[in-house]
Amino acid sequence: MADRPQDASENRGKSGKPPELDRLLERQLPALHAFIRLQAGEALLARVSSSDLVQSVCRELLEDLGDFEFRGEGPFKRWLFDKARQKIVDHHRYHLRQKRDVRREVAARPALTDGEARDLLDCYATFCTPSREIIAREEVERIDAAFAQLPDEHREMIALCKLGGLTYAEAGEKTNRTEGQVRGLVARGLARLSHLLTRSSDSDASSDSDAGS
């Protein structure tokens, strides 16, 4: 017998939110941070930090609980990451309305703590193989740089499927693509990312060799 969809009121504590929500949200924060960091792009992150975007998404999520119906961790994660995706779109639109050419703006990202870097590497491991021989913060920056070189559609599909947890069919529904198109974009994006990371690693090794000679 299929489970009956639970009414939101059945799962809410005195605070008005499902008692599971805090734990679910805490578990998803590293993946949410990774998703936003990779999906937002360098131009937007020159103006708004990924941490600020994460906090904004979480704040809006808590404000929208009146429309929230808790159905388990999977639907909750999809709801959360859909809000993150829309938040990124909204920020891009805002800066375009302000007639700011954010595509040409590049700024250093705020420094990561060691804990943040390790959490991000754990999330990045869902779609690539981070090196554990490099300082975590440096490896995060290396993966960020390689990811930024991918075409927009490759970045979006990898982020949605590998970090957001969407199936190829679900990602296709959100982006008006077929399941096969999404599958192909993810595969080509991951192949390109692997090539870029390998080239970056070989370049670093060559530089170290030259420095030691």
N, C-alpha and C positions, 0 to 999 in steps of 0.2 A: 504494500500500500504506500502510495506516494506521501511524502510529508506535506502537511497542510501549510501553506505560506503563513508565517507568523505575523500577526498584527504588531505594529511597532510598539503599541502601548503595553503589550505583554512582556516586552523585553526591556522596558525602561525602568531605571531606578528612580530615586527621589530627585536626582538632578535633571530628569527629563530625557536622558539619553540611555541607550542600551548599555548595561553594565559591562558588556564585552568590548565596547568601543575603544576605551582607553588602551586596553591590551592589544587589540588589533591594530590600532593606529601606531602604537609604539613599535610593533613588529614590522610595519610597512615603511617606517620613516627612512631607513637606509636606502631602500629601493626607490622610494619617492624622490629622495635627494638625488640619486643617480639619474633617474629618469629626467628630472628637471634640468640637471646640470648638462646632460647630453642633448636633450631635445630643444632647450631654449636657444642655444647657439651663442657664439662669441659676441655678436652685436648686441643682443638683449642683455647678456650678462655684463656688458660694459656699463650698463646703467642700473641694473637691479641684480643683487647677489642671489645665487641659488638658494641660500639659507632664508633670505627674505621671502622668496617665492614659496618655499615650503611652508613657512609660517603663515603666509597669506592663504594658501590652500587649506591648511588645517583650520584656520579661523573661520573661513567661509563654510567649511564642512560642518563645524559645530553650530553655525548659525542656521544651516539648512536642515537641521534634524527634524523639523516639522514635516518634511516630505520624505523622510528616510524610513524605509521598511527593512529591518534587518533580516536577511535570508541566509547568512553564513559568510565565511571569510572570502570565498571566491567572488560573489557579487559585490561585497563591500570593497574589495581591492579594485574591481573594475570601475565602481562608482568613484572611488578616490582618484584613480589615475585619469579618469575622464575629466574630473574637475581640474586636475593639474594641466592636462592638455588644453582645456578651454582657457585656463588662466594665462598660459603662454600665448595663445592666440590673441587674447584680449590685450595683453601688454604690447604685442607687436602692433596691433591696430592703433593703440593709444599713441605710441611714438610716431607712427606714420601720420596720424592726424595732427600731431604737433609739428609736422614738417621737419622732423629730424631724420637725417639719413643715418639711421642706426647701423646700417650695413657697413659703413666706413669707420665706425667707432670701435676701437679695440683698447681694452684696458686690462691691467693685471687683475686676475681674480683674487678675492681675499684668500689669505693663506689658510690651508686646512690644518686642523689639529691632527695628531697622530691617530686618534680614534676615528675621526671622520675619514681619513685616508684609508684606514684598514677596512672600514665598513663599505666604502665605495669600491675598493678592490674586490671584496667578496661579492658585490652586486655585479661588477664588470665580469666576474668569472662566469656569469650565466651566458655570455656570448663571446668571450675570448679567454686566453690563458695568461693572466698577469704573471710577470716575473716576480718571484719572491726574493731575488738576489739584489734588487734595487730598492732603495728607500721608498716606502709606500707612497709618500707625497710625490716623489719624482715619477713613479710609475703611473700614478693617476694622471699626472700632467701629460705623460707620454701618450696614454690611451686617449685622453681628451683631445690632444692635438691630432692624432690619427683619425679619430671619429669625426672631427670637424672637417676633414678633407673629403668625407663621403658626400655624394649628392644628397639633397634634402630628403628625397623620397626614401632613400636607403636608411638614412638616420632615423626617420620617423617610424618606419616599419620595424626596424630592430628594436627601437625603444619601446614601441607598443607591445610587441610580441615577447621580447626577451626580458624586459623589465616590468612592463605593465601587465604581463600575464595573459594577454588576449590570444585567442586562437587565431589562425590565419583567416578563418571565416569571419570572426568578430572584427578583426582589424580591417578586413576588406569592407565590411558593412559600414564602418565608421568613416572610411576614406573613399567610398564609391569605387572600390576595386573588387575583382574576383578573388577567390581564395587562391587560385593558381598564380595570379599576378603578385599577390602579397608574398606567397612562398618564394617566387623567383626573386623579388626585390630583397628579401631577407638573405637568401642564399648568396646572391651576387654581392650584397653589402658586406656580409661576413667574410667572403673570400677577399674582397678588396681591403677590408680592415686587417685581415691576417697578413696580407702582402705589405701593407703600410707599416705594420708593427715589426715585421721581420726586417724590412729595409731600415727602419729606425734603429733596431737592435744592432744590425750589421754596421750601421754608420757610427753608433756609439762605440762599438768594439774597435773599429778602425781608428777612431779618434784617440781612444785609450792607448792603442798600440803605438800610434805616432808620438804621443806625449811621453811614452816610456822609452822611446828610442833615442 
